[in-house]
């Protein structure tokens, strides 16, 4: 008898997910989904067998569900503008969850009294439940993103191939260009090491909330970024990323990064009309720490 598999449907839906023992949610998008699981687009370093709690963010039909990582698709930072990294997640049913709970309880009673079991991992922040759509509260209204600064480059879709596969990409607002006329220089940050005197300043501006959160969850949180520009820097060159999130137009962040990949039509390196450079941050922990309040505000 042939084995039946659930039919998969290509859908791009926002997902918040929690790892076991972590209170901070992460953001991603579904690439496809079925009645038994989904493929989650994310650059987080997840492992097969890891258990997740997922919230499907939809005003009318959103829900929470428990899942387990079934497979992992990893893509290098330099190629993430072409391929989408992520994980295949299998949904866990109530019967399986209760069975695991009972089995864990039996294993605990069988342990010798003289050798206590190690402490259990911290539970997920939300309760274990699969909620019907009628019980999911609607998301709170989000403030409208400020208009782009005068003189900023207009947003253009970054990758036609991704649009064909998954629909319009909110992360496609990322562009690099000359700083807006009259813009103040970035405020100095005591914790940052001084950049090289000749470091090239690369403005990276986000014009909407969804685009910033998508790029943050896909690339920045993993320690890198792809910058679309007609004049990519040289390989291994250290540049200064002047990052401007879509909130409070006067707030800017400067991070040092090293060029690890470049697409340049003059050297035959362009692919499908895309020119730009992939960079890795020299201090990714500082990048995540300084952007954490911005991410929390935009997700809230």
N, C-alpha and C positions, 0 to 999 in steps of 0.2 A: 504494500500500500504506500503510495507516495506521500511524502510529508508536505503539509500545507504551510505556507508562510503568509503572514499578514501583508496586505498590499500597502506599499509605501507611497506617500504623496509628498510632492515637493512643496514645502511651505516655509516662509521666513517669518518666524514669530519670536518676539523677545522672550528670553528665559532668564530668570534668576535662579542660581543654584548654590547650595551650601555643601561643603565637605564636612565629614564627621569630625567633631571637635573644634570646628571653626565657627565663630559667631558672625563674621563678616560675609555677606553674600557676594557672589561674583556674577558677572553679566555675560550673556552669550546669545546666540540665535539658533533656532532650528534650521537645518538645511532640508531634511525630510523627516517625516514622522508617520507612524502607523499606530494601530491599536495596541501593539505590544512594545513599542519603543520609539526612539528617535535618534537622529544624528545631531549632536550638539556642536555647533561651531564655536571653538574657544581655543586659545593658545595656552591655557593652564596645563601644567604638567600633571596629568592624571594617570592613574595606573589601572590596568585590567583588574576587575574584581572589586574596585573601590566603590563604596556605596555613597550615593548622592541624594539630596532632597532637591526637587526641582519645582519651581513655580512657573507655570505657563502664564505669561502676562497678557491677558485679553480682558477688555472691559466687560464683555457680556458672557464669555464662556471660559474664563480662566480657572485654573485648579492647581492643587498641590499634589505631588505624587512622589513616591519613593522609587529609586532606580539604582541599577548597578552597571558600572562600566564594563561593556562586553568586548570592545576593541578600541584601539587608539590609532589615530592617523596623525603623525607628527610631520611638520614641514619647517624647514629652516627659516629664520627671520628674513633672509634675503629673498625668499621665494613666496612669501605669504601674500603678496599682491597678485599672485597668479593662482596659487592653490590655497584652499581653506583648511587649516588644521582643525582637529576636533576629535570627538569620541562618539562611538556608538553606545547608546544607553538602553538597557532592557528594563522595562517597568516591572516592579515587584508587586504582586497581588496581595490582598489581605491574608489569604491562606498561607502564603509563603512567609510573610512577615510574622504572623502568629507562630508558625512552626519554628522559625529561627529563635523567637523569644522563648518558647517552651524548651527547645533544645539547649539554649544557653543556660536556662534555669536548672535543668538536669545536670549539666556539666558542672555547675557551681556547687550542687549538693554533693557530688561525688568527690570533690577535692579534699585531700587530707586536712585535718584541723591544724596540724603542725606546719603546714606550708600554704599560707593564704594565697589566693589567686591575685595577680596584679590588678590594679584598679581598672575599671572599665573606662573606655573613652568617654569624654563629655558628650552628652546628647546634643542633637541639633537644636538650634534655637526655636523653630516653630514646632508645634505638636505633630505627631505622626498621624496623618489623616489624608484622605482623598476627598476633597470638598466638592460638592455639586456646584454648578455655576451660580445657582441662585444665592449661595451663601458666601461667595467671594465678594468682598467689599470693592467698590469701584476705586481705582487709583485716585489719589488726591490731585487736584489741578496743578499743572506745572507752569512756572512762569515762562512767558514767551522769551525766546532768545533775542538778544539785542541785535540790531541791524549791523552788518559788516562795516568796518571803518572805511571812510572815504579813501579811494585809491587802492583798496585791497583787490587782489585778483579774483575774478568771478569763479564760482565753483563749477567744475566740469566733472562728468562721470569719469572715474579713474580707470575702470577696466570693463570694456564691453563684454568680455567673456563671462565675467561674474554676473553681470546684469542678465545675460541670456539664460544663465543657469538658475539664479536665485532671485531675480527681480532687482529693482533699483537698490543700490547699496548706499545706506546712510553714511558710510565711512568715506564716500567718494568726494566729500567736501574738502579734503586735505590738499592744500596746494602750498607751494613755496614761491616766493617772489621778493621784490624789493620791499623794505619797510615802508609803511604809509608815511606820507609827507608830514613832518611835524610831530611824529610819534616820539614820546620820551624814551630814553635808553632804559634797559631793564634795571630794576632796583638791585643793588648788590646784596648778596646773601652770605652771611658770615660762614656758614657751614661748607660752602663750596670752595674747592681749590681754584686758584686763579688760572684762567685759560691761557694757552700760549698767546704771546703778543700778536701773532699773525693769524690767529684762528678766524676762520670765515664765519660770519653771522648768517644763519639760515632761518628766516622767519617761517613758522609753521602755524597757520591760523585755522581754527575750527569755527564754522559759522552756525552749527546747530548742535543741540544736545545729543541726539541719537548718533550722529557721526562721531562725536568725541568719545562717547561711551563704547561704541563698537570698536574703535581703534584702540582705546585703552585696554579693553578686555582681550583683544586679539593680539596686539603687538607691544604696547607700552608696558603693560604689567609683566610681560615676559622679558623685558629688557632691551627692546629694539623698536625700530620705526622705519617705514618706507616713506620717503619724501619724493613727491612728484615734482620734478624740476627739469628744465631744458639744459641746465648747466650743472650736472652733478660734479661733486668734488672728486679728487683723485683717490684711488684705493689707499686705504690705511691712513688717510688724512684725518686729523682731529678737527671737528667743526663745533660750533656753538649753536645748539638748537634753541631758537627763541620761540618758545611754545606759548600760544595764546588760546586758552580755553574759551568756550562760548558763554562766558559769564563775567560780568563786570569788565567792560572793555579795557580799563586801564590796568588790569592785572595780567602780568606776564611772568613766565618762568624761563630761566636759561640753564641748559644742561649740556655738558660736554659729551660728545659722542664720536665714535670712530667709524669711518666708512668701511663696510665689509663687502659691499656689492654695488655695482653701478650698471646702469643701462644707458648707453650713449650711442646715438645713431652714427656719429662720425667715426667710431671705432668698430662698428658692426655689432654693438652690444644691445641694441634696442630689440625689444620683443613685442610684437603685435602693436607697434606704435607707441609703446610706453617708454618714457625716458625718466630717469630719476636715480635714486641711490638708497640702498638699505644701510642703516646705521645701527650700531650697538652703543648704548649708554655706558660711559666709563664708571658711573656710580648708580646702578639701577635701584639700589635701596633708597638713596636720596630722592630719586625721581618718584618712586612710589610713595614715600613719606610726604613729600611736598604736595603731590597731587591728590592725596587721600581726602582732604577736606573738600576739594572741588568735586571729586567723584561722589562723595557722600551727599553733597548738596544737590547735585544733578539727579541722583537716583532717588532722593527723598521727595 
